[in-house]
Amino acid sequence: MAEKITVMDPRGYPPKVTGNRLAARPESLDGKVLYLIDCLFDNADVFMEQLRLWFAENMPKVETRMIRPKESWVDDPEMRAKVVAGGDAAIIGVGL
């Protein structure tokens, strides 16, 4: 047991992270369009549907619209443009 071994750290080196401010919050969602974005993760569709139902029951003045990207893990500029052009706010659902 006198032989030496080399141990590598699998964590590597973390990238430098630069913080960004959160988006400004509207004072109220009444009369606003809220996009519920299903990012195609496991069970995100179930969660987003439950969230849609909650808004319908508890905040009926908020119009919710469900939307999905074309692919998971791939930027969808067309979807983002649609949300920016037609929405006042968005919730991104990433699954359970």
Secondary structure as the mmCIF struct_conf table of DSSP 4:
data_model
#
loop_
_struct_conf.conf_type_id
_struct_conf.id
_struct_conf.beg_label_comp_id
_struct_conf.beg_label_asym_id
_struct_conf.beg_label_seq_id
_struct_conf.end_label_comp_id
_struct_conf.end_label_asym_id
_struct_conf.end_label_seq_id
TURN_TY1_P TURN_TY1_P1 PRO A 10 ARG A 11
HELX_LH_PP_P HELX_LH_PP_P1 PRO A 14 LYS A 16
HELX_LH_PP_P HELX_LH_PP_P2 ARG A 21 PRO A 26
BEND BEND1 GLU A 27 GLU A 27
TURN_TY1_P TURN_TY1_P2 ASP A 30 GLY A 31
STRN STRN1 VAL A 33 ASP A 38
BEND BEND2 LEU A 40 LEU A 40
TURN_TY1_P TURN_TY1_P3 ASP A 42 ASN A 43
HELX_RH_AL_P HELX_RH_AL_P1 ALA A 44 ASN A 58
TURN_TY1_P TURN_TY1_P4 PRO A 60 LYS A 61
BEND BEND3 VAL A 62 VAL A 62
STRN STRN2 GLU A 63 ILE A 67
BEND BEND4 LYS A 70 GLU A 71
TURN_TY1_P TURN_TY1_P5 SER A 72 TRP A 73
BEND BEND5 VAL A 74 VAL A 74
HELX_RH_AL_P HELX_RH_AL_P2 PRO A 77 GLY A 86
BEND BEND6 ASP A 88 ASP A 88
STRN STRN3 ALA A 89 GLY A 93
#
